[in-house]
Amino acid sequence: MIILFIGLHRHSHYSKRDAIAKIPDMVERIGELGQSAWALTDHGTTSGLMEAYKVTQKYNKQHNTNIKFIFGCEMYWTPNVFIKDRKATCHLLVLARNEVGYKNLLRLTTIGYGDKGKRPDQYFYNMRVTTEDMVECKDGLIFTSACMGGVLNPKVYDGIDWDKNLAYERATKFKGLFGDSFYLEIQCSDTPTQREYNRNIIQMGKDLDIPVIVTEDSHYVNQHEADIHRKWLGVEIEPDNPDAYYQTDDYFIHSEEQVREAIGYLPADTVDMLIDNTLKLADSIETVHLKFGGKNFPELDLGGKTPLEAVKEKCRAGWKKKMQSVPRSEWPVYVEQLEHEFKVLEKCDYLTYFLMTEDFISWARSQNIRMGIGRGSVGGCLVAYLMDITRIDPIKYGLIFERFAHDKRVSLPDVDIDMPNSRRQDCIQYLVDKYKEVFHVRTFGKMAEKASIQRAARSLNYTPEEVRALSKAVSSIDEVSDPELRQLAKSYQGIIQNYGCHASAVMLFPSDANQWTAIEKQGDDYVCAYEYHDLEAMGLLKEDCLGIKTLDCIDECVRLVKEHHGVDVDVDALPDDDEKTFKMLQKLDVKGCFQIESGGMIKLIDQMKPTSVFDLVPLVALYRPSTIQSGMLDSFVNRRAGTEKTIYLHDKLKGCLSETYGVLLYQEQAMKIVQVMAGYDLGVADMFRRAIGRKIPSEMAELIPKFVKDGEALGIDARTMNKLAEWLTNCAAYQFNKSHSAAYGVTCYQTAYLKAHYPAEYLTAFLNAYKGDKQEDLLPYVRDAKEHGIKILPPSADSDTCGWTCGVDADGQPWIRVALNFISGVGDLPVPLDKDSYLKLPRDKVENLTKAGALDFVGDRAKLLEKLYKGGQLERLQKQLDTAAERQEKNRILYESAKEGTKKKEDAKRKMLKYSEQKWDIQQRIDEVNALNCKDFDQSKAEMEVLGMTFVDVFAGYDLSKYSTPEVDENGKPVESTPNRRIVLGCVRRWKPWKQKNGKPMAFFSIECPDGRTYDLVMFNYVYAQLELNKVYGFVLQGNKFKKTL
């Protein structure tokens, strides 16, 4: 049977917040129906086209079919981009006829989103294109009139039932502009309005000799999913309004028979014509084949040198700077490694990428931008080290180049480039200025299990309390007991719910990006519509530019140290075993140190007692769920401590595993083991490591016997080799990239060194780097400063900065002053302020500055607040008084001029008395405000309100020796279960009433204790209602549970 119907208007879940169809399901259904082609036409985006193309290709290969994929988009048309009215946009379907059309489709979409910032008026809530834009990009494109929200249903724009004249005028114009590339479109939805519209469009086609097609406008795959779709959108069935949003179950992928049934009210020959036209249109479209592979990098001027010559020149310069600290006896090792890497990098065609990356990083450093030391596998590359792309010596740290690159697996290079968060945009702007076509990359947020459960529960009208309880009670959809909820959550899982912008990836194009992707708008950024893996597969260059607040912290700390102490600290040239630093770490003083603040990390440091930077390298690799659950962490710690014997499966393994006490921790170790035990080179060893990590039976069946046989050839018995293969396979999931771990370990050491030697400067820099975080998240670092003997000063608006500052007082005591931008509701201000300029600020900012003590240089806080309150209220009341007086006078004049006994005179008299009473009431309130005073001003309460901390000693006068602190766990949090009771002195800082599952009351609350720490507690009775915020009480606690007050 020949299938004539081709679906040319279909939406996937890339039409976010509208359609729910997932592309693999769509292609599977299209294949089942035997349809020879299909088009994806998502709302205003091309993001789904790449997946649709690849999935269709994969389906064809697996099923020996030849389904043609047609690239399309349902765009938004407007008669004029300067009309800022959402009703002035209509739908317009656009299909690519050939490769030229595909690129014009990308181009037209890009124009609709503002043409990379050149046409900002195009975008208004959605992408928008005009007729002129369509003409500009018409080559190879097909346009259709789309749905009832389309260009030929002018009621959407003009607000009338249907403006036939305007519709015909537009259709005539489009036919004249686009000829046989313009089609009319009707749809299958069975509503009275759709039927009438369909008949009008069919008649228009006859009148104007324009071909008409029928489409489904599908938003889900199968008809039975209609209710799921309505629940996803929150649409209710309206029996009395069949034309309301998605009331029918018609928005699914139709078979030809279902299409004929849906439009069966039309004459049979018309139905045949409509369906035939879909096939004719599809047949007129050429199959577009996307090109993958190759190298599409921007050009880099090398001054006539080859890439290899340019790289070697950079390496020679780096050798002079970096090799002076390396003993000459070790230089031959470096030279041999360099020669090896040159050959591999040239063969892999990485050299140009290295030169571009070096140029970028070199420019940043010339602008005093502190770049990262090099995360990821590139840390194992000596060429990258000498080119100053990275700053970790791979030979010193025992890193392996082949984990980054080898000629057995040639893929695009990937170097993670870290930079201060505050300077990231400067770095990206350099790339834009140099290469022009540089854009961020879109990401796709899909519904995970927990999110699916929550949304499904809301769709089924669960209360917010029930949704929260359910979310806590289950960890997976299969654990949901309600079958309706479980099934709905499964349907929601994997649906795209939002688009985002990748945190680090930016793509560099050698020419117009529209040769490869559309550029769409994402918030304030212009982003590549396709995912970066797909763009890389097309040979395009990605740079990972990640903003790291830790680098902001290090940079400012180094600057403050130079400013305050006259010392130039080079954090890239620290001694490996600074005594002061490691004494601090052994005391578990790790607040603010990179990656080691968690309770588990603190415990691990306590067990390991590190004495050099090399001891910090394994930390990140060790403290992960997989290594903890497998017992590898415990084995490492015990063997290091000498309480567990280190055993090697074979003597040859000692050289590979001795640094980790026989624990297979790093991926690089697995590669070395395979090299030593089977004689493979490191490139083959890496491929073997990757293959066994995938655990694909067909691959394993071939690899393992060969591995065993190759080991036997080196004199190792088969039993040992089989055991080794099993061990490597089991450990594959636990191994970590040593280069990455080394980068984190060194960065951790740099932060610890700065804190150990310059705590005031370091904590000041840390607080400034994380200024956007919540107060409650930053307060522990303020307390940490106090514990280091640093005095904390209140904020002051006469400072020349809004950030945290530090210094030393006349007695030599270091101090840190609280930042103005730390005060709630203040943010950054035009500082310094004086006794007059602060009055120009908004009233709420002045109030919070006053409460925080930032305006103490102006006067007493209580009097300033009194003046502020009075000033604001008196101004408002005076305006009300003036208005009442004006209206009273107006009515007095009317009263005196009106004739006796008339209604006009009576109304004027009534209103005159009314406004007289208003004046009296307002004057009374003015007198009350004038009598207002703030003599009962509570400084502690005010500071807590806007700072989350207070400079008032609320515990003064208490005998602290009578009180303890809550019993805490390894993370410093009150334990949940304990038989012990403690008497604790604390100031109530916050509470939150709640209800138990049985409906009985409870509350979560926090207390601040004399040690400066805040503890989160819970109580299961009404007593919290008797507690006052910011008041001190004696508590009887059992772990984190409140028992009573004293």
Summary of the structure (lengths in Angstrom):
residues: 1046
radius of gyration: 35.7
end to end distance: 87.5
largest distance: 127.3
contacts: 3399
relative contact order: 0.05
helix: 50%
strand: 14%
